[in-house]
Amino acid sequence: MFNTTDPSRSPNYHELDRQLASLFEGERNFIANAAQFSAFIYQTLAALNWAGFYLVRNEELILGPFQGKVACVRIPFGRGVCGTVAAMQKTLRVDDVHLFPGHIACDSASNSEIVLPIIAAGKLIGVFDIDSPETHRFSDADEAGLQMLIARFVKATDF
């Protein structure tokens, strides 16, 4: 099991924020920044098997830029972890996805998940979903750090 209390496994999110600022410098295109953000998170954080965007279209989420195995393409609002986050517009961290009512198993290897809403100018744009094969992978520090990185992404991107 992944030990989220081990400081050697927790990244320095302030350093990651500085790296993202450099990565986004001079680029405001949504697709370019979303693709870079997905790759950055996937390559930087330990014990992940998927990281990517689902984008709002009407009352559902549609797959956007991501890293990892093929994924579910459409998710209705209120369904699964991603759809629940879209409906609530609040971050949701799930220690064991198999215990989450209505969980959508796009990849049976995923055991924990954190999903963050992407909100720009007061409007829900989509969600950023991160899956791990480890249970209890995401800590309070990860949640706060990822919220900071999402804020950097929103600030650097034209929607």
Secondary structure as GFF3:
##gff-version 3
##sequence-region A 1 159
A	DSSP	three_ten_helix	7	9	.	.	.	ID=ss1
A	DSSP	alpha_helix	13	24	.	.	.	ID=ss2
A	DSSP	alpha_helix	30	44	.	.	.	ID=ss3
A	DSSP	beta_strand	50	57	.	.	.	ID=ss4
A	DSSP	beta_strand	60	68	.	.	.	ID=ss5
A	DSSP	beta_strand	74	76	.	.	.	ID=ss6
A	DSSP	alpha_helix	80	88	.	.	.	ID=ss7
A	DSSP	beta_strand	92	94	.	.	.	ID=ss8
A	DSSP	three_ten_helix	97	99	.	.	.	ID=ss9
A	DSSP	beta_strand	112	120	.	.	.	ID=ss10
A	DSSP	beta_strand	123	132	.	.	.	ID=ss11
A	DSSP	alpha_helix	140	156	.	.	.	ID=ss12
###
